[in-house]
Amino acid sequence: MIAIRLNNDSVQLDEGATLAALVARLDKPPAALATAVNGDFVARDAREQCVLRDGDVVMTFEPITGG
């Protein structure tokens, strides 16, 4: 097991868990969220390749659009 921070909460995940798997567990549709790991933006199509590691800090947020 690994421990990460998700939006200021501690979360336990299985070793090898991806950002995509984590986002799929959340109450919001994955397409409605933007994500960052350790302060770096992770595009939606890159989440499956983003393997989380012990101590990572993950932020999810709803992107603001407009002009």
PQR file with spaces between the fields and no chain letter, atoms N, CA, C, O and H, PARSE charges and radii, in Angstrom:
ATOM       1  N    MET     1       0.837   -1.181    0.000 -0.4000 1.5000
ATOM       2  CA   MET     1       0.000    0.000    0.000 -0.0000 2.0000
ATOM       3  C    MET     1       0.885    1.249    0.000  0.5500 1.7000
ATOM       4  O    MET     1       2.002    1.250    0.518 -0.5500 1.4000
ATOM       5  N    ILE     2       0.342    2.310   -0.601 -0.4000 1.5000
ATOM       6  CA   ILE     2       1.010    3.603   -0.571 -0.0000 2.0000
ATOM       7  C    ILE     2       0.042    4.623    0.016  0.5500 1.7000
ATOM       8  O    ILE     2      -1.173    4.428    0.001 -0.5500 1.4000
ATOM       9  H    ILE     2      -0.565    2.310   -1.021  0.4000 1.0000
ATOM      10  N    ALA     3       0.598    5.701    0.527 -0.4000 1.5000
ATOM      11  CA   ALA     3      -0.208    6.798    1.064 -0.0000 2.0000
ATOM      12  C    ALA     3       0.054    8.041    0.222  0.5500 1.7000
ATOM      13  O    ALA     3       1.203    8.416   -0.010 -0.5500 1.4000
ATOM      14  H    ALA     3       1.585    5.859    0.539  0.4000 1.0000
ATOM      15  N    ILE     4      -1.023    8.673   -0.232 -0.4000 1.5000
ATOM      16  CA   ILE     4      -0.901    9.925   -0.975 -0.0000 2.0000
ATOM      17  C    ILE     4      -1.783   10.970   -0.295  0.5500 1.7000
ATOM      18  O    ILE     4      -2.588   10.651    0.580 -0.5500 1.4000
ATOM      19  H    ILE     4      -1.956    8.369   -0.044  0.4000 1.0000
ATOM      20  N    ARG     5      -1.615   12.218   -0.713 -0.4000 1.5000
ATOM      21  CA   ARG     5      -2.506   13.292   -0.284 -0.0000 2.0000
ATOM      22  C    ARG     5      -3.394   13.624   -1.481  0.5500 1.7000
ATOM      23  O    ARG     5      -2.896   13.907   -2.571 -0.5500 1.4000
ATOM      24  H    ARG     5      -0.961   12.477   -1.424  0.4000 1.0000
ATOM      25  N    LEU     6      -4.704   13.588   -1.275 -0.4000 1.5000
ATOM      26  CA   LEU     6      -5.668   13.935   -2.316 -0.0000 2.0000
ATOM      27  C    LEU     6      -6.497   15.103   -1.809  0.5500 1.7000
ATOM      28  O    LEU     6      -7.317   14.942   -0.906 -0.5500 1.4000
ATOM      29  H    LEU     6      -5.108   13.358   -0.390  0.4000 1.0000
ATOM      30  N    ASN     7      -6.285   16.276   -2.387 -0.4000 1.5000
ATOM      31  CA   ASN     7      -7.032   17.472   -1.974 -0.0000 2.0000
ATOM      32  C    ASN     7      -7.007   17.637   -0.454  0.5500 1.7000
ATOM      33  O    ASN     7      -8.038   17.893    0.169 -0.5500 1.4000
ATOM      34  H    ASN     7      -5.618   16.407   -3.121  0.4000 1.0000
ATOM      35  N    ASN     8      -5.834   17.488    0.125 -0.4000 1.5000
ATOM      36  CA   ASN     8      -5.593   17.664    1.568 -0.0000 2.0000
ATOM      37  C    ASN     8      -6.096   16.524    2.437  0.5500 1.7000
ATOM      38  O    ASN     8      -6.086   16.651    3.661 -0.5500 1.4000
ATOM      39  H    ASN     8      -4.997   17.280   -0.381  0.4000 1.0000
ATOM      40  N    ASP     9      -6.534   15.420    1.858 -0.4000 1.5000
ATOM      41  CA   ASP     9      -6.929   14.242    2.622 -0.0000 2.0000
ATOM      42  C    ASP     9      -5.920   13.129    2.375  0.5500 1.7000
ATOM      43  O    ASP     9      -5.378   13.015    1.276 -0.5500 1.4000
ATOM      44  H    ASP     9      -6.542   15.317    0.863  0.4000 1.0000
ATOM      45  N    SER    10      -5.666   12.312    3.383 -0.4000 1.5000
ATOM      46  CA   SER    10      -4.785   11.167    3.226 -0.0000 2.0000
ATOM      47  C    SER    10      -5.584   10.003    2.634  0.5500 1.7000
ATOM      48  O    SER    10      -6.686    9.698    3.091 -0.5500 1.4000
ATOM      49  H    SER    10      -6.106   12.404    4.276  0.4000 1.0000
ATOM      50  N    VAL    11      -5.012    9.359    1.612 -0.4000 1.5000
ATOM      51  CA   VAL    11      -5.675    8.247    0.928 -0.0000 2.0000
ATOM      52  C    VAL    11      -4.683    7.100    0.797  0.5500 1.7000
ATOM      53  O    VAL    11      -3.519    7.312    0.456 -0.5500 1.4000
ATOM      54  H    VAL    11      -4.117    9.607    1.241  0.4000 1.0000
ATOM      55  N    GLN    12      -5.145    5.889    1.066 -0.4000 1.5000
ATOM      56  CA   GLN    12      -4.335    4.687    0.889 -0.0000 2.0000
ATOM      57  C    GLN    12      -4.712    4.042   -0.444  0.5500 1.7000
ATOM      58  O    GLN    12      -5.894    3.879   -0.750 -0.5500 1.4000
ATOM      59  H    GLN    12      -6.090    5.716    1.342  0.4000 1.0000
ATOM      60  N    LEU    13      -3.716    3.682   -1.223 -0.4000 1.5000
ATOM      61  CA   LEU    13      -3.923    3.041   -2.523 -0.0000 2.0000
ATOM      62  C    LEU    13      -3.039    1.809   -2.637  0.5500 1.7000
ATOM      63  O    LEU    13      -2.037    1.674   -1.935 -0.5500 1.4000
ATOM      64  H    LEU    13      -2.756    3.815   -0.974  0.4000 1.0000
ATOM      65  N    ASP    14      -3.430    0.920   -3.530 -0.4000 1.5000
ATOM      66  CA   ASP    14      -2.578   -0.224   -3.835 -0.0000 2.0000
ATOM      67  C    ASP    14      -1.340    0.247   -4.587  0.5500 1.7000
ATOM      68  O    ASP    14      -1.393    1.200   -5.363 -0.5500 1.4000
ATOM      69  H    ASP    14      -4.244    1.029   -4.100  0.4000 1.0000
ATOM      70  N    GLU    15      -0.242   -0.427   -4.348 -0.4000 1.5000
ATOM      71  CA   GLU    15       0.998   -0.155   -5.090 -0.0000 2.0000
ATOM      72  C    GLU    15       0.708   -0.278   -6.581  0.5500 1.7000
ATOM      73  O    GLU    15       0.040   -1.222   -7.003 -0.5500 1.4000
ATOM      74  H    GLU    15      -0.199   -1.201   -3.717  0.4000 1.0000
ATOM      75  N    GLY    16       1.196    0.657   -7.377 -0.4000 1.5000
ATOM      76  CA   GLY    16       0.991    0.627   -8.820 -0.0000 2.0000
ATOM      77  C    GLY    16      -0.287    1.300   -9.290  0.5500 1.7000
ATOM      78  O    GLY    16      -0.593    1.272  -10.482 -0.5500 1.4000
ATOM      79  H    GLY    16       1.738    1.424   -7.034  0.4000 1.0000
ATOM      80  N    ALA    17      -1.043    1.909   -8.373 -0.4000 1.5000
ATOM      81  CA   ALA    17      -2.280    2.594   -8.757 -0.0000 2.0000
ATOM      82  C    ALA    17      -1.971    3.779   -9.663  0.5500 1.7000
ATOM      83  O    ALA    17      -0.970    4.474   -9.487 -0.5500 1.4000
ATOM      84  H    ALA    17      -0.794    1.932   -7.404  0.4000 1.0000
ATOM      85  N    THR    18      -2.844    3.992  -10.627 -0.4000 1.5000
ATOM      86  CA   THR    18      -2.657    5.111  -11.551 -0.0000 2.0000
ATOM      87  C    THR    18      -3.561    6.272  -11.167  0.5500 1.7000
ATOM      88  O    THR    18      -4.517    6.121  -10.406 -0.5500 1.4000
ATOM      89  H    THR    18      -3.657    3.428  -10.771  0.4000 1.0000
ATOM      90  N    LEU    19      -3.234    7.420  -11.708 -0.4000 1.5000
ATOM      91  CA   LEU    19      -4.083    8.597  -11.513 -0.0000 2.0000
ATOM      92  C    LEU    19      -5.469    8.354  -12.092  0.5500 1.7000
ATOM      93  O    LEU    19      -6.460    8.804  -11.517 -0.5500 1.4000
ATOM      94  H    LEU    19      -2.458    7.543  -12.326  0.4000 1.0000
ATOM      95  N    ALA    20      -5.560    7.662  -13.203 -0.4000 1.5000
ATOM      96  CA   ALA    20      -6.857    7.358  -13.820 -0.0000 2.0000
ATOM      97  C    ALA    20      -7.719    6.520  -12.878  0.5500 1.7000
ATOM      98  O    ALA    20      -8.916    6.776  -12.751 -0.5500 1.4000
ATOM      99  H    ALA    20      -4.755    7.296  -13.671  0.4000 1.0000
ATOM     100  N    ALA    21      -7.133    5.529  -12.222 -0.4000 1.5000
ATOM     101  CA   ALA    21      -7.880    4.688  -11.285 -0.0000 2.0000
ATOM     102  C    ALA    21      -8.356    5.503  -10.093  0.5500 1.7000
ATOM     103  O    ALA    21      -9.477    5.316   -9.621 -0.5500 1.4000
ATOM     104  H    ALA    21      -6.160    5.321  -12.326  0.4000 1.0000
ATOM     105  N    LEU    22      -7.521    6.398   -9.608 -0.4000 1.5000
ATOM     106  CA   LEU    22      -7.908    7.249   -8.491 -0.0000 2.0000
ATOM     107  C    LEU    22      -9.072    8.159   -8.879  0.5500 1.7000
ATOM     108  O    LEU    22     -10.052    8.263   -8.141 -0.5500 1.4000
ATOM     109  H    LEU    22      -6.610    6.550   -9.991  0.4000 1.0000
ATOM     110  N    VAL    23      -8.969    8.810  -10.022 -0.4000 1.5000
ATOM     111  CA   VAL    23     -10.022    9.723  -10.472 -0.0000 2.0000
ATOM     112  C    VAL    23     -11.335    8.971  -10.689  0.5500 1.7000
ATOM     113  O    VAL    23     -12.408    9.516  -10.430 -0.5500 1.4000
ATOM     114  H    VAL    23      -8.173    8.726  -10.621  0.4000 1.0000
ATOM     115  N    ALA    24     -11.261    7.734  -11.158 -0.4000 1.5000
ATOM     116  CA   ALA    24     -12.471    6.940  -11.386 -0.0000 2.0000
ATOM     117  C    ALA    24     -13.219    6.658  -10.082  0.5500 1.7000
ATOM     118  O    ALA    24     -14.427    6.422  -10.108 -0.5500 1.4000
ATOM     119  H    ALA    24     -10.390    7.291  -11.368  0.4000 1.0000
ATOM     120  N    ARG    25     -12.527    6.677   -8.953 -0.4000 1.5000
ATOM     121  CA   ARG    25     -13.155    6.428   -7.648 -0.0000 2.0000
ATOM     122  C    ARG    25     -13.901    7.642   -7.103  0.5500 1.7000
ATOM     123  O    ARG    25     -14.680    7.510   -6.160 -0.5500 1.4000
ATOM     124  H    ARG    25     -11.546    6.869   -8.931  0.4000 1.0000
ATOM     125  N    LEU    26     -13.682    8.798   -7.668 -0.4000 1.5000
ATOM     126  CA   LEU    26     -14.267   10.033   -7.139 -0.0000 2.0000
ATOM     127  C    LEU    26     -15.710   10.198   -7.592  0.5500 1.7000
ATOM     128  O    LEU    26     -16.151    9.547   -8.540 -0.5500 1.4000
ATOM     129  H    LEU    26     -13.049    8.905   -8.435  0.4000 1.0000
ATOM     130  N    ASP    27     -16.444   11.075   -6.908 -0.4000 1.5000
ATOM     131  CA   ASP    27     -17.858   11.297   -7.194 -0.0000 2.0000
ATOM     132  C    ASP    27     -18.120   12.087   -8.465  0.5500 1.7000
ATOM     133  O    ASP    27     -19.248   12.086   -8.958 -0.5500 1.4000
ATOM     134  H    ASP    27     -16.086   11.603   -6.139  0.4000 1.0000
ATOM     135  N    LYS    28     -17.135   12.748   -9.000 -0.4000 1.5000
ATOM     136  CA   LYS    28     -17.301   13.569  -10.208 -0.0000 2.0000
ATOM     137  C    LYS    28     -16.918   12.771  -11.445  0.5500 1.7000
ATOM     138  O    LYS    28     -16.053   11.899  -11.373 -0.5500 1.4000
ATOM     139  H    LYS    28     -16.218   12.749   -8.600  0.4000 1.0000
ATOM     140  N    PRO    29     -17.553   13.058  -12.586 -0.5600 1.5000
ATOM     141  CA   PRO    29     -17.128   12.406  -13.833  0.2800 2.0000
ATOM     142  C    PRO    29     -15.681   12.790  -14.154  0.5500 1.7000
ATOM     143  O    PRO    29     -15.319   13.960  -14.029 -0.5500 1.4000
ATOM     144  N    PRO    30     -14.854   11.836  -14.561 -0.5600 1.5000
ATOM     145  CA   PRO    30     -13.444   12.127  -14.840  0.2800 2.0000
ATOM     146  C    PRO    30     -13.226   13.274  -15.826  0.5500 1.7000
ATOM     147  O    PRO    30     -12.247   14.011  -15.713 -0.5500 1.4000
ATOM     148  N    ALA    31     -14.124   13.425  -16.782 -0.4000 1.5000
ATOM     149  CA   ALA    31     -13.965   14.496  -17.770 -0.0000 2.0000
ATOM     150  C    ALA    31     -14.216   15.871  -17.160  0.5500 1.7000
ATOM     151  O    ALA    31     -13.823   16.882  -17.743 -0.5500 1.4000
ATOM     152  H    ALA    31     -14.920   12.826  -16.874  0.4000 1.0000
ATOM     153  N    ALA    32     -14.864   15.926  -15.995 -0.4000 1.5000
ATOM     154  CA   ALA    32     -15.191   17.204  -15.368 -0.0000 2.0000
ATOM     155  C    ALA    32     -14.070   17.719  -14.466  0.5500 1.7000
ATOM     156  O    ALA    32     -14.185   18.802  -13.892 -0.5500 1.4000
ATOM     157  H    ALA    32     -15.183   15.105  -15.522  0.4000 1.0000
ATOM     158  N    LEU    33     -12.994   16.954  -14.339 -0.4000 1.5000
ATOM     159  CA   LEU    33     -11.919   17.328  -13.433 -0.0000 2.0000
ATOM     160  C    LEU    33     -10.602   17.543  -14.165  0.5500 1.7000
ATOM     161  O    LEU    33     -10.278   16.839  -15.121 -0.5500 1.4000
ATOM     162  H    LEU    33     -12.900   16.074  -14.805  0.4000 1.0000
ATOM     163  N    ALA    34      -9.860   18.521  -13.698 -0.4000 1.5000
ATOM     164  CA   ALA    34      -8.463   18.684  -14.089 -0.0000 2.0000
ATOM     165  C    ALA    34      -7.639   18.097  -12.949  0.5500 1.7000
ATOM     166  O    ALA    34      -8.100   18.059  -11.808 -0.5500 1.4000
ATOM     167  H    ALA    34     -10.124   19.093  -12.921  0.4000 1.0000
ATOM     168  N    THR    35      -6.437   17.643  -13.245 -0.4000 1.5000
ATOM     169  CA   THR    35      -5.614   16.991  -12.225 -0.0000 2.0000
ATOM     170  C    THR    35      -4.177   17.499  -12.245  0.5500 1.7000
ATOM     171  O    THR    35      -3.642   17.894  -13.281 -0.5500 1.4000
ATOM     172  H    THR    35      -6.063   17.674  -14.172  0.4000 1.0000
ATOM     173  N    ALA    36      -3.578   17.473  -11.062 -0.4000 1.5000
ATOM     174  CA   ALA    36      -2.160   17.804  -10.929 -0.0000 2.0000
ATOM     175  C    ALA    36      -1.553   16.841   -9.915  0.5500 1.7000
ATOM     176  O    ALA    36      -2.184   16.497   -8.915 -0.5500 1.4000
ATOM     177  H    ALA    36      -4.013   17.152  -10.220  0.4000 1.0000
ATOM     178  N    VAL    37      -0.339   16.417  -10.179 -0.4000 1.5000
ATOM     179  CA   VAL    37       0.408   15.559   -9.259 -0.0000 2.0000
ATOM     180  C    VAL    37       1.697   16.292   -8.903  0.5500 1.7000
ATOM     181  O    VAL    37       2.487   16.655   -9.775 -0.5500 1.4000
ATOM     182  H    VAL    37       0.174   16.697  -10.991  0.4000 1.0000
ATOM     183  N    ASN    38       1.889   16.498   -7.612 -0.4000 1.5000
ATOM     184  CA   ASN    38       3.064   17.220   -7.117 -0.0000 2.0000
ATOM     185  C    ASN    38       3.236   18.573   -7.805  0.5500 1.7000
ATOM     186  O    ASN    38       4.351   19.008   -8.091 -0.5500 1.4000
ATOM     187  H    ASN    38       1.247   16.204   -6.904  0.4000 1.0000
ATOM     188  N    GLY    39       2.096   19.230   -8.065 -0.4000 1.5000
ATOM     189  CA   GLY    39       2.108   20.568   -8.655 -0.0000 2.0000
ATOM     190  C    GLY    39       2.186   20.612  -10.160  0.5500 1.7000
ATOM     191  O    GLY    39       2.127   21.695  -10.742 -0.5500 1.4000
ATOM     192  H    GLY    39       1.190   18.877   -7.833  0.4000 1.0000
ATOM     193  N    ASP    40       2.317   19.467  -10.816 -0.4000 1.5000
ATOM     194  CA   ASP    40       2.411   19.427  -12.279 -0.0000 2.0000
ATOM     195  C    ASP    40       1.090   18.955  -12.874  0.5500 1.7000
ATOM     196  O    ASP    40       0.572   17.905  -12.493 -0.5500 1.4000
ATOM     197  H    ASP    40       2.365   18.587  -10.343  0.4000 1.0000
ATOM     198  N    PHE    41       0.544   19.737  -13.815 -0.4000 1.5000
ATOM     199  CA   PHE    41      -0.697   19.371  -14.494 -0.0000 2.0000
ATOM     200  C    PHE    41      -0.521   18.038  -15.203  0.5500 1.7000
ATOM     201  O    PHE    41       0.514   17.787  -15.821 -0.5500 1.4000
ATOM     202  H    PHE    41       0.965   20.589  -14.125  0.4000 1.0000
ATOM     203  N    VAL    42      -1.547   17.172  -15.111 -0.4000 1.5000
ATOM     204  CA   VAL    42      -1.557   15.898  -15.825 -0.0000 2.0000
ATOM     205  C    VAL    42      -2.797   15.889  -16.724  0.5500 1.7000
ATOM     206  O    VAL    42      -3.928   15.913  -16.238 -0.5500 1.4000
ATOM     207  H    VAL    42      -2.388   17.376  -14.610  0.4000 1.0000
ATOM     208  N    ALA    43      -2.572   15.854  -18.023 -0.4000 1.5000
ATOM     209  CA   ALA    43      -3.673   15.857  -18.992 -0.0000 2.0000
ATOM     210  C    ALA    43      -4.508   14.587  -18.855  0.5500 1.7000
ATOM     211  O    ALA    43      -4.006   13.542  -18.440 -0.5500 1.4000
ATOM     212  H    ALA    43      -1.654   15.834  -18.418  0.4000 1.0000
ATOM     213  N    ARG    44      -5.772   14.691  -19.205 -0.4000 1.5000
ATOM     214  CA   ARG    44      -6.707   13.566  -19.088 -0.0000 2.0000
ATOM     215  C    ARG    44      -6.174   12.322  -19.791  0.5500 1.7000
ATOM     216  O    ARG    44      -6.273   11.220  -19.252 -0.5500 1.4000
ATOM     217  H    ARG    44      -6.180   15.540  -19.542  0.4000 1.0000
ATOM     218  N    ASP    45      -5.613   12.484  -20.983 -0.4000 1.5000
ATOM     219  CA   ASP    45      -5.135   11.315  -21.736 -0.0000 2.0000
ATOM     220  C    ASP    45      -3.815   10.741  -21.201  0.5500 1.7000
ATOM     221  O    ASP    45      -3.365    9.699  -21.675 -0.5500 1.4000
ATOM     222  H    ASP    45      -5.532   13.380  -21.420  0.4000 1.0000
ATOM     223  N    ALA    46      -3.195   11.404  -20.227 -0.4000 1.5000
ATOM     224  CA   ALA    46      -1.951   10.906  -19.629 -0.0000 2.0000
ATOM     225  C    ALA    46      -2.165   10.268  -18.261  0.5500 1.7000
ATOM     226  O    ALA    46      -1.215    9.759  -17.667 -0.5500 1.4000
ATOM     227  H    ALA    46      -3.561   12.251  -19.842  0.4000 1.0000
ATOM     228  N    ARG    47      -3.392   10.285  -17.752 -0.4000 1.5000
ATOM     229  CA   ARG    47      -3.662    9.777  -16.404 -0.0000 2.0000
ATOM     230  C    ARG    47      -3.403    8.278  -16.263  0.5500 1.7000
ATOM     231  O    ARG    47      -2.959    7.825  -15.208 -0.5500 1.4000
ATOM     232  H    ARG    47      -4.164   10.699  -18.235  0.4000 1.0000
ATOM     233  N    GLU    48      -3.672    7.514  -17.304 -0.4000 1.5000
ATOM     234  CA   GLU    48      -3.481    6.058  -17.228 -0.0000 2.0000
ATOM     235  C    GLU    48      -1.997    5.699  -17.100  0.5500 1.7000
ATOM     236  O    GLU    48      -1.667    4.673  -16.506 -0.5500 1.4000
ATOM     237  H    GLU    48      -4.032    7.881  -18.161  0.4000 1.0000
ATOM     238  N    GLN    49      -1.110    6.515  -17.638 -0.4000 1.5000
ATOM     239  CA   GLN    49       0.328    6.257  -17.566 -0.0000 2.0000
ATOM     240  C    GLN    49       0.970    6.864  -16.322  0.5500 1.7000
ATOM     241  O    GLN    49       2.144    6.618  -16.046 -0.5500 1.4000
ATOM     242  H    GLN    49      -1.378    7.349  -18.120  0.4000 1.0000
ATOM     243  N    CYS    50       0.208    7.652  -15.574 -0.4000 1.5000
ATOM     244  CA   CYS    50       0.745    8.322  -14.383 -0.0000 2.0000
ATOM     245  C    CYS    50       0.574    7.407  -13.172  0.5500 1.7000
ATOM     246  O    CYS    50      -0.491    7.376  -12.555 -0.5500 1.4000
ATOM     247  H    CYS    50      -0.746    7.852  -15.798  0.4000 1.0000
ATOM     248  N    VAL    51       1.623    6.665  -12.838 -0.4000 1.5000
ATOM     249  CA   VAL    51       1.607    5.761  -11.686 -0.0000 2.0000
ATOM     250  C    VAL    51       1.933    6.575  -10.442  0.5500 1.7000
ATOM     251  O    VAL    51       2.948    7.267  -10.381 -0.5500 1.4000
ATOM     252  H    VAL    51       2.488    6.690  -13.339  0.4000 1.0000
ATOM     253  N    LEU    52       1.054    6.477   -9.456 -0.4000 1.5000
ATOM     254  CA   LEU    52       1.238    7.241   -8.222 -0.0000 2.0000
ATOM     255  C    LEU    52       2.228    6.532   -7.309  0.5500 1.7000
ATOM     256  O    LEU    52       2.325    5.305   -7.288 -0.5500 1.4000
ATOM     257  H    LEU    52       0.228    5.914   -9.506  0.4000 1.0000
ATOM     258  N    ARG    53       2.963    7.351   -6.553 -0.4000 1.5000
ATOM     259  CA   ARG    53       3.979    6.826   -5.644 -0.0000 2.0000
ATOM     260  C    ARG    53       3.715    7.325   -4.225  0.5500 1.7000
ATOM     261  O    ARG    53       3.062    8.349   -4.024 -0.5500 1.4000
ATOM     262  H    ARG    53       2.885    8.348   -6.571  0.4000 1.0000
ATOM     263  N    ASP    54       4.221    6.603   -3.271 -0.4000 1.5000
ATOM     264  CA   ASP    54       4.052    6.963   -1.872 -0.0000 2.0000
ATOM     265  C    ASP    54       4.484    8.410   -1.657  0.5500 1.7000
ATOM     266  O    ASP    54       5.574    8.809   -2.068 -0.5500 1.4000
ATOM     267  H    ASP    54       4.751    5.771   -3.434  0.4000 1.0000
ATOM     268  N    GLY    55       3.624    9.190   -1.012 -0.4000 1.5000
ATOM     269  CA   GLY    55       3.946   10.580   -0.711 -0.0000 2.0000
ATOM     270  C    GLY    55       3.513   11.580   -1.759  0.5500 1.7000
ATOM     271  O    GLY    55       3.639   12.784   -1.535 -0.5500 1.4000
ATOM     272  H    GLY    55       2.738    8.867   -0.679  0.4000 1.0000
ATOM     273  N    ASP    56       3.002   11.125   -2.910 -0.4000 1.5000
ATOM     274  CA   ASP    56       2.550   12.061   -3.935 -0.0000 2.0000
ATOM     275  C    ASP    56       1.415   12.929   -3.405  0.5500 1.7000
ATOM     276  O    ASP    56       0.645   12.515   -2.538 -0.5500 1.4000
ATOM     277  H    ASP    56       2.900   10.147   -3.092  0.4000 1.0000
ATOM     278  N    VAL    57       1.332   14.142   -3.946 -0.4000 1.5000
ATOM     279  CA   VAL    57       0.261   15.072   -3.618 -0.0000 2.0000
ATOM     280  C    VAL    57      -0.558   15.278   -4.891  0.5500 1.7000
ATOM     281  O    VAL    57      -0.060   15.796   -5.891 -0.5500 1.4000
ATOM     282  H    VAL    57       1.957   14.478   -4.650  0.4000 1.0000
ATOM     283  N    VAL    58      -1.825   14.862   -4.834 -0.4000 1.5000
ATOM     284  CA   VAL    58      -2.718   14.949   -5.995 -0.0000 2.0000
ATOM     285  C    VAL    58      -3.782   16.004   -5.713  0.5500 1.7000
ATOM     286  O    VAL    58      -4.412   16.007   -4.655 -0.5500 1.4000
ATOM     287  H    VAL    58      -2.230   14.442   -4.022  0.4000 1.0000
ATOM     288  N    MET    59      -3.965   16.892   -6.671 -0.4000 1.5000
ATOM     289  CA   MET    59      -5.028   17.889   -6.589 -0.0000 2.0000
ATOM     290  C    MET    59      -5.980   17.668   -7.761  0.5500 1.7000
ATOM     291  O    MET    59      -5.548   17.454   -8.894 -0.5500 1.4000
ATOM     292  H    MET    59      -3.452   16.890   -7.530  0.4000 1.0000
ATOM     293  N    THR    60      -7.275   17.721   -7.476 -0.4000 1.5000
ATOM     294  CA   THR    60      -8.279   17.690   -8.534 -0.0000 2.0000
ATOM     295  C    THR    60      -9.083   18.977   -8.410  0.5500 1.7000
ATOM     296  O    THR    60      -9.316   19.482   -7.312 -0.5500 1.4000
ATOM     297  H    THR    60      -7.626   17.894   -6.556  0.4000 1.0000
ATOM     298  N    PHE    61      -9.496   19.490   -9.552 -0.4000 1.5000
ATOM     299  CA   PHE    61     -10.268   20.736   -9.540 -0.0000 2.0000
ATOM     300  C    PHE    61     -11.066   20.837  -10.823  0.5500 1.7000
ATOM     301  O    PHE    61     -10.715   20.238  -11.840 -0.5500 1.4000
ATOM     302  H    PHE    61      -9.306   19.080  -10.444  0.4000 1.0000
ATOM     303  N    GLU    62     -12.141   21.601  -10.765 -0.4000 1.5000
ATOM     304  CA   GLU    62     -12.950   21.831  -11.943 -0.0000 2.0000
ATOM     305  C    GLU    62     -12.353   22.985  -12.723  0.5500 1.7000
ATOM     306  O    GLU    62     -12.212   24.086  -12.191 -0.5500 1.4000
ATOM     307  H    GLU    62     -12.426   22.087   -9.939  0.4000 1.0000
ATOM     308  N    PRO    63     -12.000   22.748  -13.974 -0.5600 1.5000
ATOM     309  CA   PRO    63     -11.386   23.822  -14.756  0.2800 2.0000
ATOM     310  C    PRO    63     -12.401   24.940  -14.997  0.5500 1.7000
ATOM     311  O    PRO    63     -13.601   24.702  -15.135 -0.5500 1.4000
ATOM     312  N    ILE    64     -11.882   26.154  -15.042 -0.4000 1.5000
ATOM     313  CA   ILE    64     -12.724   27.308  -15.319 -0.0000 2.0000
ATOM     314  C    ILE    64     -12.553   27.668  -16.782  0.5500 1.7000
ATOM     315  O    ILE    64     -11.439   27.871  -17.263 -0.5500 1.4000
ATOM     316  H    ILE    64     -10.907   26.348  -14.930  0.4000 1.0000
ATOM     317  N    THR    65     -13.679   27.742  -17.480 -0.4000 1.5000
ATOM     318  CA   THR    65     -13.618   28.110  -18.888 -0.0000 2.0000
ATOM     319  C    THR    65     -14.391   29.397  -19.104  0.5500 1.7000
ATOM     320  O    THR    65     -15.219   29.790  -18.282 -0.5500 1.4000
ATOM     321  H    THR    65     -14.584   27.577  -17.089  0.4000 1.0000
ATOM     322  N    GLY    66     -14.121   30.010  -20.164 -0.4000 1.5000
ATOM     323  CA   GLY    66     -14.818   31.253  -20.477 -0.0000 2.0000
ATOM     324  C    GLY    66     -13.905   32.189  -21.237  0.5500 1.7000
ATOM     325  O    GLY    66     -12.802   31.828  -21.646 -0.5500 1.4000
ATOM     326  H    GLY    66     -13.449   29.691  -20.832  0.4000 1.0000
ATOM     327  N    GLY    67     -14.374   33.348  -21.408 -0.4000 1.5000
ATOM     328  CA   GLY    67     -13.537   34.278  -22.150 -0.0000 2.0000
ATOM     329  C    GLY    67     -13.918   35.695  -21.922  0.5500 1.7000
ATOM     330  O    GLY    67     -13.299   36.598  -22.485 -0.5500 1.4000
ATOM     331  H    GLY    67     -15.270   33.642  -21.076  0.4000 1.0000
